[in-house]
Amino acid sequence: MQTRLHKNARTTPAIRQEIKDSPLSAYALSKKYNISWTTANRWKQVETIEDRSSRPRRLRTDLTQAQIERILFERKQFKRTIEEIFFTLEDEIPNLYPMKVYRVLARYDLGRLPEEFVDAGRKIKKFRNYGIGYLHIDLLYAPKINVKRSYIYTAIDRVSKIAFVQLGANKRKETGAKFLQAVVDFYPYKINYILTDNGFEFSYKALPKHKRTKKIHPFDQICEEHNIQHRTIKFKYPWRNGMVERFNRTIKNQVLRKYLFSSIFEMNGQLIEFVNRYNQEKRLKSLNYITPAQYLREKKNIILQPIVI
């Protein structure tokens, strides 16, 4: 059996066992092994020679057992993060804050997120510091309705996290340019950079060599008109545009997989409603637990208007 020893222990397991089995007095044992009388007396009376845990026997917490079980239930049942648990239970449990949630989870070996939320295979570098006005734009395939495919054009600001979506009937270059014009009209501040993939709706770069053209893409024409620098990711490196990819996954989980749509107008309404809630009500950790609209109002003195259907 492996015995746990404190890092500052002055006695070995063998000496402890000898003290425990010895008929000598604690005073004699302290002289024999050059230890204090308290130490010798302790090892004569204990039932086990292992060091006890330094963890408090009575935890100083104001949470009831029912409240602790509620926090654990949110973690295990819904695989929620610490922030999500805090936002869910802050009105139900008084004096709750994220660190208190973490301590409860760590106590029950749930401090780390479940494996499906952890991508240990890839180390993602931090973004360079930019101001507001750097947009990530992408295209999302919507579910077919009445055997007809639609496309969701999405945009999100790297800094302010302000999001915008628009439903398109196709993924042609004209539709991509129309979406960009709507983006420019929606954002209440100057857009400086746009990052997209190399899809035909955004760029000519994906065309084969025999179809290359010197014409300016309609998407790039609008960028030039508004003095916007259009950047594209490297081919076969979709994670370079990971912020909008993650936002697209949120749309899939919160809208497309959650509702069954009977018409394209119903889907469009749900998308607009979701993005408005995201901009006005979603508190984000990257913004120090305030909403994107609050960030604009408090940091930049800009009022964000909701998207109108």
Stockholm file with secondary structure:
# STOCKHOLM 1.0

chainA/1-309         MQTRLHKNARTTPAIRQEIKDSPLSAYALSKKYNISWTTANRWKQVETIEDRSSRPRRLRTDLTQAQIERILFERKQFKRTIEEIFFTLEDEIPNLYPMKVYRVLARYDLGRLPEEFVDAGRKIKKFRNYGIGYLHIDLLYAPKINVKRSYIYTAIDRVSKIAFVQLGANKRKETGAKFLQAVVDFYPYKINYILTDNGFEFSYKALPKHKRTKKIHPFDQICEEHNIQHRTIKFKYPWRNGMVERFNRTIKNQVLRKYLFSSIFEMNGQLIEFVNRYNQEKRLKSLNYITPAQYLREKKNIILQPIVI
#=GR chainA/1-309 SS CCCCCCTTCCSCHHHHHHHHHCCSCHHHHHHHHTCCHHHHHHHHHCSCCSCCCCSCSSCCCCCCHHHHHHHHHHHHHHCCCHHHHHHHHTTTSTTCCHHHHHHHHHHTTCCSCCGGGCCTTCCCCCCCCCCSCEEEEEEEECCCBTTBCCEEEEEEETTTCCEEEEEESCCCHHHHHHHHHHHHHHSSSCCCEEEECSCTTTCSTTSCGGGCCCSCCHHHHHHHHTTCEEEECCTTCGGGGHHHHHHHHHHIIIIITTCCCSSHHHHHHHHHHHHHHHHHHCCBGGGTSBCHHHHIIIIICCCCCCCCC
#=GC SS_cons         CCCCCCTTCCSCHHHHHHHHHCCSCHHHHHHHHTCCHHHHHHHHHCSCCSCCCCSCSSCCCCCCHHHHHHHHHHHHHHCCCHHHHHHHHTTTSTTCCHHHHHHHHHHTTCCSCCGGGCCTTCCCCCCCCCCSCEEEEEEEECCCBTTBCCEEEEEEETTTCCEEEEEESCCCHHHHHHHHHHHHHHSSSCCCEEEECSCTTTCSTTSCGGGCCCSCCHHHHHHHHTTCEEEECCTTCGGGGHHHHHHHHHHIIIIITTCCCSSHHHHHHHHHHHHHHHHHHCCBGGGTSBCHHHHIIIIICCCCCCCCC
//
